[in-house]
């Protein structure tokens, strides 16, 4: 299957993308991973992207699209892929359609992870990270440390990143509503959108997504 995964920050896209790609046996193509791989390998696209980033500018759509095109042309993506973080806006969605048409392939579904704005703020603003090791992550509601403000693993101080403050989260949501959310209507017009709730245990959400994708595939 060829799937685009969309949803606001805090919807659990990264977690579900990894799980769904493994279950469907297709590569998980993340925009973040594409940038890191191209920059670390010093590809021409990576060098170009880094020049914009070093100057404090946004990487142009055409560079992101070129990276995605290169990745989707790799042998492991011949049988399908799961796109996470791309397309990020309608112009990228249009470019993706044009690219897939050229390759005479098409998307099977756009999986929309639905979650309320208040839940997003609760999820992200409640995160607490260990100063000693950022892989040690806790949550004031969902995964409380045994001792408030102290990492269970190493005893380090837990803190809230600036990116996780409520004000920053709400600004990220504004960007999502303005730039990315319109692609849902774009793909709805093509009959591709499958919407599921991203509330509940991780495994339950994965199963919900797989069942919704199977129904969508069966209906075609």
C-alpha positions in Angstrom: 0.0 0.0 0.0 1.0 3.6 -0.6 -0.1 5.7 2.3 0.2 9.3 3.5 -0.1 9.8 7.3 -1.4 13.1 8.5 -2.4 14.6 11.9 -1.6 17.5 14.2 1.6 17.5 16.4 1.0 15.2 19.3 -1.3 12.8 17.4 1.3 10.0 17.6 2.3 10.0 13.9 5.8 8.9 14.5 4.9 6.0 16.8 2.1 4.8 14.5 4.1 5.3 11.3 6.8 3.0 12.6 4.3 0.4 13.7 2.1 0.5 10.6 5.1 0.4 8.2 6.4 -2.8 10.0 2.9 -4.4 9.9 2.4 -3.5 6.3 6.0 -4.4 5.3 6.6 -1.1 3.6 9.3 1.5 4.3 8.5 4.4 6.6 9.6 7.5 4.8 9.9 10.4 7.2 10.8 13.9 6.2 13.1 14.3 9.2 14.9 11.1 8.3 15.2 12.2 4.7 16.9 15.4 5.7 19.2 13.8 8.2 20.2 11.1 5.7 20.9 13.5 2.9 22.8 15.9 5.1 24.9 13.2 6.8 25.7 11.5 3.4 26.5 14.9 1.9 24.4 14.4 -1.1 23.8 17.3 -3.5 20.3 17.7 -2.1 21.6 17.4 1.5 24.2 20.2 0.8 21.5 22.4 -0.7 19.1 21.8 2.2 21.9 22.5 4.7 22.7 25.8 3.0 19.2 27.0 3.6 19.0 25.7 7.2 22.4 27.2 8.1 21.1 30.6 6.9 18.0 30.2 9.1 15.7 29.8 6.1 13.0 27.2 5.3 14.1 24.5 2.9 12.1 25.1 -0.4 9.4 22.7 -1.4 11.3 21.6 -4.5 14.2 20.3 -2.4 11.9 18.3 -0.1 10.0 16.9 -3.1 13.3 15.9 -4.8 14.4 14.1 -1.6 11.1 12.3 -1.4 11.2 11.4 -5.1 14.7 9.9 -4.7 13.6 7.8 -1.7 10.4 6.5 -3.3 12.4 5.3 -6.2 14.5 3.0 -4.1 13.9 -0.8 -4.6 12.4 -1.3 -1.1 9.6 1.2 -2.0 8.5 -0.6 -5.1 5.7 -2.4 -3.3 4.5 0.6 -1.3 5.5 3.2 1.3 4.2 5.2 4.2 4.9 8.9 4.0 5.2 10.7 7.3 5.6 14.5 7.3 5.3 14.8 3.5 3.3 16.3 1.9 3.2 19.2 4.4 1.1 21.5 2.3 -1.2 21.5 -0.8 1.6 22.5 -3.2 3.6 19.5 -2.0 0.5 17.3 -2.3 0.0 18.5 -5.9 3.7 17.8 -6.7 3.4 14.3 -5.2 0.3 13.6 -7.4 2.3 14.8 -10.4 5.2 12.6 -9.5 3.1 9.5 -8.9 1.2 10.1 -12.2 4.5 10.2 -14.0 5.4 6.9 -12.4 1.9 5.5 -13.2 1.3 4.7 -9.6 -1.2 6.2 -7.1 -1.9 6.6 -3.4 -4.1 4.0 -1.8 -5.1 6.1 1.3 -4.5 9.1 3.4 -4.7 8.1 7.1 -5.8 11.1 9.2 -5.1 10.7 13.0 -7.8 12.7 14.7 -7.2 14.2 18.1 -8.7 17.3 19.9 -6.6 20.5 20.3 -6.9 20.3 24.1 -5.6 16.7 24.1 -2.6 17.7 21.9 -1.7 20.4 24.4 -2.1 18.0 27.3 0.1 15.4 25.6 2.9 17.7 24.6 2.9 20.2 27.4 2.9 17.4 30.0 6.2 15.9 28.7 9.2 15.9 31.0 12.7 15.1 29.7 15.7 14.0 31.7 18.6 16.5 31.5 21.1 13.6 31.6 19.6 11.6 28.8 16.9 12.9 26.5 15.7 9.4 25.7 14.3 9.2 29.3 10.8 10.7 28.8 8.0 11.0 31.3 4.6 12.6 31.4 2.9 14.4 34.3 -0.4 12.5 33.6 0.4 9.4 31.4 3.8 8.3 32.6 4.6 9.9 36.0 8.0 9.4 37.5 8.1 7.8 41.0 9.4 11.1 42.4 8.2 14.3 40.9 10.9 16.0 38.9 13.4 13.1 39.1 14.2 10.6 36.4 13.4 7.0 37.5 16.3 5.7 35.4 19.3 7.8 36.4 18.1 10.3 39.0 18.6 13.2 36.7 16.4 16.4 36.8 13.3 16.3 34.7 12.4 19.5 32.8 10.0 20.8 30.2 11.6 21.7 26.9 10.8 25.2 25.5 9.3 23.5 22.4 6.8 21.7 24.7 5.4 24.8 26.5 1.7 25.4 26.0 2.3 28.6 24.1 4.7 27.0 21.7 2.4 24.0 21.2 -0.6 26.3 20.3 1.6 28.1 17.8 2.6 24.8 16.2 -1.1 23.9 16.0 -1.8 27.2 14.2 0.9 26.4 11.6 -0.7 22.9 11.2 -4.2 24.3 10.7 -2.9 26.9 8.2 -0.4 24.9 6.2 -1.0 21.1 6.6 -4.7 20.6 7.4 -5.9 21.8 4.0 -4.3 18.7 2.4 -7.1 16.7 4.1 -9.7 18.5 2.1 -7.5 18.2 -1.0 -7.4 14.4 -0.6 -11.0 14.1 0.5 -11.9 15.4 -3.0 -10.1 12.3 -4.3 -11.9 9.9 -1.9 -8.6 8.9 -0.2 -9.0 10.1 3.4 -9.5 7.5 6.2 -10.0 9.2 9.6 -9.5 7.4 12.9 -9.3 8.5 16.5 -5.8 8.5 17.9 -7.1 8.2 21.5 -6.3 5.1 23.4 -3.5 2.6 23.9 -0.9 2.6 21.1 -1.6 -1.0 20.1 -5.3 -0.3 19.9 -4.8 2.7 17.6 -2.5 0.6 15.4 -5.2 -2.1 15.1 -7.9 0.6 14.4 -5.7 2.0 11.6 -5.0 -1.4 10.0 -8.7 -2.3 10.0 -9.7 1.1 8.5 -7.0 0.7 5.8 -8.2 -2.8 5.0 -11.8 -1.6 4.6 -10.6 1.2 2.3 -8.6 -1.3 0.3 -11.5 -3.7 0.1 -13.8 -1.0 -1.1 -11.6 -0.2 -4.2 
